[in-house]
């Protein structure tokens, strides 16, 4: 076994997810830092504790920091007798959360109420990062490795402040384009699952290497079994970067009434979008996994990004045993065998035809789904990813 190292992992959460989490657990904001972190990780949202748990399994010490979770951060500051730059925002009352949920479901609200909701729950300042507190946390843990997942939120100025307190500073970023003026000079190494990002970082003269996403098998312990409840599901977002995804899904919705869609919201979609007729609501973490598990087929589309396969749904869907039908990307074969472990398409018409075929051929659908799950559980787990990460750090 390699020598034990100390890791600090910095990550951030979607504000909408945080609102949902604390609304779902009344009184959570008044509980200890450890309790709040445990509930956050148990939600299984994002990468949850998939990095830290598996690094600990490999014999390392790990602390995760979520600096835009002001309630969590306030608990840490209180327990360590530190002042706060700003008071954590008071949790929105239940009626306000319910109104926002109604809005997410596409129900019309009076404009005055809509503006009030956006002001209360959509204010980015409500999730502003207290960098003094974050610096105190890094100094407290003094890691051998600081791994920053939030490179857009935690910039070079902050990293320069804590550089003397850590051994190595590593950044990880996926697919969104990086601002030209983003200071990345503090990073000894950058990791990315997206080939286009690797190329972009290399053009900037940075050391960068590929590092794939994965699946955490412990998720399966939390899922109920039983026959599928959904014929075809899609779980994802419809933002500006997903314009091609939106157009694809709208065409499918016009032809396949059995599609069910979960998304954080439908803001930005046209009032007449056919997606609205198929929309069920938001799905975070555990609920998302359960939906995928209970789907005969789940769909994936990468949106308006360079032509590479690179999102978490590839592993989440196959990992829980659903048949994944995904858009064809030039590197997809490096992860899965198209036609054997996943099904790929190059047009909306082909996607529709694949859906119809596999709904009518259950044995073939189940066989491909089983092969996809086997591939993920054999070669795409977070334990394997963390073994790779430890090797990368050792070579530094």
C-alpha positions in Angstrom: 0.0 0.0 0.0 1.2 3.5 -0.8 2.1 6.0 1.9 -1.0 7.7 3.4 -1.7 11.2 2.1 -4.0 14.0 3.3 -6.5 15.2 0.7 -8.8 18.2 0.8 -11.4 18.2 -1.9 -13.3 21.5 -2.7 -16.6 21.3 -4.5 -19.8 23.3 -4.8 -23.5 22.5 -5.2 -26.2 23.8 -7.3 -28.2 26.4 -5.3 -31.5 24.8 -6.3 -30.3 21.5 -4.9 -29.2 23.1 -1.6 -32.6 24.7 -1.2 -34.3 21.3 -1.9 -32.0 19.5 0.6 -32.6 21.9 3.5 -36.3 22.1 2.7 -36.5 18.3 2.7 -34.7 18.1 6.1 -36.3 20.7 8.4 -33.9 21.8 11.1 -30.8 20.5 9.4 -29.2 24.0 9.3 -29.2 24.0 13.1 -27.4 20.6 13.4 -23.6 20.0 13.6 -21.2 20.3 10.7 -20.8 16.5 10.7 -24.5 15.9 10.6 -25.1 18.3 7.8 -22.3 16.8 5.8 -23.6 13.3 6.4 -27.1 14.3 5.1 -25.6 16.0 2.1 -23.5 13.0 1.1 -26.4 10.6 1.8 -28.4 12.5 -0.8 -26.1 10.9 -3.5 -26.2 14.1 -5.5 -23.3 14.8 -7.9 -20.2 12.9 -6.8 -21.4 12.9 -3.2 -18.7 11.2 -1.1 -17.5 9.0 -3.9 -14.0 10.4 -4.0 -13.5 10.7 -0.2 -15.0 7.3 0.7 -12.8 5.4 -1.8 -9.7 7.4 -1.0 -10.2 6.4 2.7 -10.7 2.8 1.6 -7.2 3.1 0.1 -5.8 4.3 3.4 -5.7 8.1 3.0 -7.2 11.0 5.0 -9.7 13.1 3.2 -11.8 16.2 4.0 -14.5 17.6 1.7 -15.3 21.3 1.7 -18.4 22.8 0.2 -17.8 26.5 0.4 -21.0 27.7 -1.2 -23.2 25.8 1.3 -23.4 28.7 3.8 -25.4 26.8 6.4 -22.8 24.0 6.5 -19.9 26.5 6.6 -21.6 28.4 9.4 -21.6 25.3 11.5 -17.9 24.7 10.9 -17.0 28.3 11.8 -19.1 28.0 15.0 -17.5 24.8 16.0 -14.0 26.2 15.4 -14.7 29.6 17.1 -14.3 31.6 13.8 -16.2 34.7 12.7 -18.3 34.7 9.5 -18.0 37.3 6.8 -21.7 37.0 6.2 -24.6 35.4 8.1 -26.0 32.3 6.4 -29.3 33.0 4.6 -32.4 32.1 6.5 -34.1 29.1 5.0 -37.1 30.0 2.8 -40.5 29.2 4.3 -42.2 26.0 3.1 -44.8 27.9 1.1 -42.0 29.6 -0.9 -40.3 26.3 -1.7 -43.7 24.9 -2.7 -44.3 27.8 -5.0 -40.9 27.3 -6.6 -41.6 23.7 -7.1 -44.9 24.6 -8.8 -43.0 26.9 -11.1 -40.5 24.2 -11.9 -43.4 21.9 -12.9 -44.4 24.5 -15.5 -47.4 25.8 -13.7 -48.1 29.5 -14.3 -47.6 31.9 -11.4 -48.5 35.6 -11.2 -45.6 37.6 -12.4 -45.3 39.5 -9.1 -45.0 36.1 -7.2 -42.5 34.9 -9.8 -40.3 37.9 -9.3 -40.4 37.5 -5.5 -39.4 33.8 -5.8 -36.5 34.6 -8.1 -35.4 37.4 -5.7 -35.5 35.1 -2.6 -34.2 31.8 -4.0 -32.3 32.9 -7.2 -30.0 35.4 -5.6 -26.4 34.3 -6.3 -25.2 36.3 -3.3 -27.1 33.9 -1.1 -24.5 31.3 -1.9 -21.4 33.6 -2.0 -18.2 31.9 -0.8 -16.5 33.2 2.3 -12.9 32.8 1.2 -11.5 33.8 4.6 -13.3 30.8 6.2 -12.3 28.5 3.3 -8.7 29.6 3.8 -9.0 28.8 7.5 -10.3 25.3 6.7 -7.4 24.6 4.3 -4.9 25.9 7.0 -6.6 23.7 9.6 -6.3 20.5 7.5 -2.9 21.2 5.8 -3.4 18.7 3.0 -0.7 17.0 0.9 -3.1 17.4 -2.0 -5.8 20.1 -2.6 -8.1 18.9 -5.3 -10.4 21.7 -6.6 -13.5 20.7 -8.5 -14.8 24.3 -8.5 -12.1 26.0 -10.6 -14.6 28.6 -11.8 -15.7 29.6 -8.3 -12.4 29.2 -6.5 -9.9 31.2 -8.4 -6.1 31.8 -8.6 -6.2 34.6 -6.0 -7.5 32.3 -3.3 -5.2 29.5 -4.3 -2.3 31.9 -4.1 -3.3 32.7 -0.5 -3.2 29.0 0.6 -0.3 27.8 -1.6 2.1 27.6 1.3 -0.3 25.5 3.3 -0.6 22.6 0.8 1.6 20.2 -1.0 0.1 19.9 -4.5 -2.8 21.8 -6.0 -4.7 19.9 -8.7 -7.8 21.1 -10.6 -10.5 19.1 -12.2 -12.9 20.4 -14.8 -15.2 18.7 -17.3 -16.8 20.2 -20.4 -17.8 23.9 -20.2 -15.4 26.3 -21.9 -12.9 28.0 -19.6 -12.8 31.9 -19.6 -9.7 33.2 -21.3 -8.8 35.3 -18.3 -9.2 32.5 -15.7 -6.0 32.3 -13.7 -4.8 28.7 -13.6 -1.2 29.3 -12.8 -1.4 27.8 -9.3 -2.3 24.4 -10.5 0.5 21.8 -10.7 -1.8 19.6 -12.8 -5.3 19.7 -14.3 -7.5 16.7 -14.8 -10.5 16.4 -17.1 -12.7 13.7 -18.6 -13.2 15.8 -21.7 -10.7 15.6 -24.5 -11.5 19.1 -25.7 -10.7 20.5 -22.3 -7.4 18.6 -22.2 -6.5 20.2 -25.5 -7.5 23.7 -24.4 -5.4 23.4 -21.2 -2.4 22.1 -23.1 -2.7 25.1 -25.5 -2.5 27.3 -22.4 0.8 25.6 -21.5 -0.6 23.7 -18.5 0.1 20.2 -17.5 -3.2 18.3 -18.1 -4.2 14.6 -18.3 -7.4 12.7 -18.9 -9.3 11.5 -15.8 -12.7 9.8 -16.4 -15.9 10.0 -14.5 -17.4 6.9 -12.9 -20.0 5.1 -10.9 -20.2 4.2 -7.2 -21.5 0.7 -6.7 -22.7 1.6 -3.1 -25.6 3.4 -4.8 -27.2 0.1 -5.7 -27.6 -0.7 -1.9 -30.1 2.3 -1.7 -32.3 1.4 -4.6 -35.5 -0.6 -4.5 -35.9 -3.4 -7.0 -38.9 -4.5 -9.0 -40.2 -4.2 -12.5 -39.6 -1.0 -14.5 -42.2 1.7 -14.0 -41.1 3.9 -16.9 -40.8 2.9 -20.5 -38.4 5.7 -21.5 -36.9 8.3 -19.2 -34.7 11.4 -19.5 -33.1 13.2 -16.6 -31.1 16.3 -17.4 -31.2 20.0 -18.0 -32.4 22.3 -20.8 -30.1 25.3 -20.6 -28.7 27.5 -23.4 -25.7 25.1 -23.9 -28.3 22.3 -24.5 -30.0 23.9 -27.5 -29.5 20.9 -29.7 -30.6 18.6 -26.8 -33.8 20.6 -26.5 -34.6 20.4 -30.2 -33.9 16.6 -30.2 -36.1 16.0 -27.2 -38.9 18.2 -28.6 -39.0 16.1 -31.7 -39.0 12.8 -29.8 -41.8 14.1 -27.5 -44.0 14.8 -30.5 -43.6 11.1 -31.6 -43.3 9.1 -28.4 -45.9 9.7 -25.7 -44.3 7.2 -23.3 -41.3 9.5 -22.6 -41.1 11.0 -19.1 -38.7 13.9 -18.4 -37.2 15.1 -15.1 -35.2 18.4 -15.1 -34.4 21.1 -12.5 -36.8 23.5 -14.3 -38.3 24.3 -17.6 -37.2 28.0 -17.6 -36.1 29.0 -21.0 -38.4 26.6 -22.9 -41.1 27.9 -25.1 -44.6 28.0 -23.7 -45.7 25.6 -26.4 -42.7 23.2 -26.1 -43.9 19.6 -26.2 -41.4 18.8 -23.5 -43.8 20.4 -21.0 -46.4 17.7 -21.6 -43.9 15.0 -20.6 -42.3 16.8 -17.7 -42.6 15.2 -14.2 -40.5 17.5 -12.0 -36.9 17.8 -10.7 -34.9 14.7 -9.5 -31.8 15.1 -7.4 -29.4 12.4 -6.3 -31.1 9.2 -4.9 -34.4 10.0 -6.7 -32.6 10.3 -10.0 -30.9 7.0 -9.5 -34.2 5.4 -8.6 -35.8 6.8 -11.8 -33.0 5.4 -13.9 -33.2 2.0 -12.2 -36.9 1.9 -12.8 -36.6 2.7 -16.5 -36.5 0.2 -19.4 -34.7 2.8 -21.5 -33.0 6.0 -20.4 -31.8 8.6 -22.9 -28.7 10.8 -23.0 -27.7 13.7 -25.2 -24.6 15.8 -24.7 -25.9 19.1 -26.1 -23.8 21.8 -27.8 -20.3 20.7 -26.8 -17.4 19.3 -28.9 -18.1 15.9 -30.3 -17.0 13.7 -27.4 -18.9 11.5 -24.9 -18.4 12.9 -21.5 -21.2 13.1 -19.0 -22.1 11.3 -15.7 -25.3 9.9 -17.2 -23.2 7.4 -19.2 -22.1 5.7 -16.0 -25.1 6.4 -13.8 -27.6 4.8 -16.3 -25.5 1.8 -17.1 -24.4 1.4 -13.4 -28.0 0.9 -12.2 -28.9 -1.4 -15.1 -31.0 0.6 -17.4 -30.5 0.4 -21.2 -28.8 3.6 -22.2 -29.5 5.1 -25.6 -27.0 7.9 -26.2 -25.8 10.2 -29.0 -22.9 8.8 -30.9 -19.6 10.5 -30.0 -16.2 9.7 -31.5 -14.7 8.5 -28.2 -17.8 6.5 -26.9 -16.1 3.3 -27.9 -13.4 3.9 -25.4 -16.0 3.6 -22.6 -18.6 1.3 -23.9 -19.1 -1.0 -27.0 -22.0 0.6 -29.0 -24.6 -2.0 -29.9 -23.4 -4.4 -27.2 -23.3 -2.4 -24.0 -25.1 0.8 -24.9 -27.1 1.9 -28.0 -26.0 4.9 -29.9 -27.7 7.2 -32.5 -26.6 9.8 -34.9 -30.0 11.4 -35.6 -33.4 11.9 -34.0 -35.0 9.5 -36.4 -32.4 6.8 -35.6 -33.0 7.5 -31.9 -36.7 7.1 -32.2 -36.3 3.9 -34.2 -33.9 2.4 -31.6 -36.4 3.3 -28.8 -39.3 1.6 -30.6 -37.2 -1.5 -31.4 -35.9 -2.1 -27.9 -39.3 -1.5 -26.3 -40.6 -4.3 -28.6 -37.7 -6.6 -28.0 -37.4 -7.0 -24.3 -34.8 -9.8 -24.2 -32.4 -7.9 -26.4 -33.0 -4.7 -24.3 -32.3 -6.6 -21.1 -29.2 -8.2 -22.5 -27.6 -4.9 -23.7 -28.5 -3.3 -20.3 -26.8 -6.2 -18.4 -23.7 -5.9 -20.5 -23.6 -2.2 -19.9 -23.9 -2.6 -16.2 -21.2 -5.3 -16.1 -18.8 -3.0 -18.0 -19.4 -0.2 -15.6 -19.1 -2.3 -12.5 -15.9 -3.9 -13.9 -14.0 -0.9 -15.3 -15.7 2.4 -14.3 -16.0 2.5 -10.5 -14.9 5.3 -8.3 -12.6 2.9 -6.4 -10.7 2.4 -9.7 -10.7 6.1 -10.4 -9.3 6.9 -7.0 -6.6 4.3 -7.5 -5.7 6.2 -10.7 -5.8 9.5 -8.8 -3.4 8.2 -6.1 -1.0 7.0 -8.8 -1.2 10.4 -10.5 -0.3 12.2 -7.3 2.5 9.8 -6.5 4.1 10.6 -9.9 4.0 14.3 -9.1 
